[in-house]
Amino acid sequence: MNTLSDPEFLARPAPLRPRLHRCGARMVGSALEAEDLVQDAYVKALRVDVAQDPIANAEAWMFRVVHNLALDHLRRRGVRAVEDGDEEA
């Protein structure tokens, strides 16, 4: 079973975690920032009420969460660069 309601999915993050980390690192350009993204994704997964919002494909959902977190991170970084007067942004 590959759903967020499956307790084993969140208990065994090791197989998926390196792939999530690579995805985040490629997007934000930093392994350290990607680690934060992956941790935030797992926190979101723990907070999901699967009884109310069932998620059939947890792996795809986790990648979408990391992707969206990376986009948010890049947007915030871009806004900060503009606020600081960085012309390259």
C-alpha positions in Angstrom: 0.0 0.0 0.0 1.3 3.5 -0.9 -1.0 5.9 0.9 -0.4 8.4 3.7 -2.9 6.5 5.8 -0.5 3.5 5.8 1.6 3.9 8.9 4.5 2.1 7.4 4.9 4.7 4.6 5.8 7.5 7.0 7.7 5.1 9.3 10.0 4.1 6.5 11.0 7.3 4.7 14.5 6.1 3.7 13.7 4.8 0.2 11.9 8.0 -0.9 14.0 10.6 1.0 17.1 10.6 -1.2 14.9 11.1 -4.3 13.0 13.9 -2.7 16.2 15.5 -1.6 17.7 15.4 -5.1 14.5 16.9 -6.5 14.6 19.8 -4.0 18.4 20.3 -4.4 18.1 20.6 -8.1 15.3 23.1 -7.8 16.8 25.4 -5.1 20.5 24.8 -5.9 21.5 23.9 -2.3 21.6 20.6 -0.5 21.1 22.2 2.8 18.0 24.1 1.7 16.7 20.9 0.1 17.0 19.1 3.4 14.8 21.7 5.0 12.3 21.2 2.2 12.2 17.5 2.6 11.7 17.8 6.4 8.9 20.3 5.8 7.3 17.9 3.4 7.3 15.1 6.0 5.8 17.4 8.6 3.0 18.2 6.1 2.5 14.5 5.5 2.1 13.9 9.3 -0.5 16.7 9.5 -2.7 15.5 6.7 -6.1 14.2 7.7 -6.3 11.2 5.4 -9.8 10.4 6.6 -11.0 13.7 5.2 -8.6 14.1 2.3 -7.6 10.6 1.1 -4.3 10.5 -0.9 -4.0 7.4 -3.1 -0.4 7.9 -4.3 1.7 9.1 -1.4 4.9 9.1 -3.4 3.5 11.5 -6.0 2.0 13.6 -3.3 5.3 14.0 -1.5 7.1 15.0 -4.7 4.4 17.6 -5.4 4.8 19.0 -1.8 8.6 19.2 -2.2 8.1 20.9 -5.6 5.7 23.4 -4.3 7.8 24.1 -1.2 10.8 24.7 -3.5 8.8 27.1 -5.7 7.7 29.0 -2.6 11.3 29.1 -1.4 12.5 30.5 -4.7 9.8 33.1 -4.8 10.7 34.3 -1.3 14.4 34.3 -2.2 13.6 36.4 -5.3 11.5 38.9 -3.4 14.3 39.3 -0.8 16.8 39.9 -3.6 14.7 42.6 -5.1 14.1 44.2 -1.7 17.8 44.2 -1.0 18.4 46.0 -4.3 20.1 43.0 -6.1 19.8 43.9 -9.8 20.5 40.4 -10.9 17.2 39.1 -9.5 
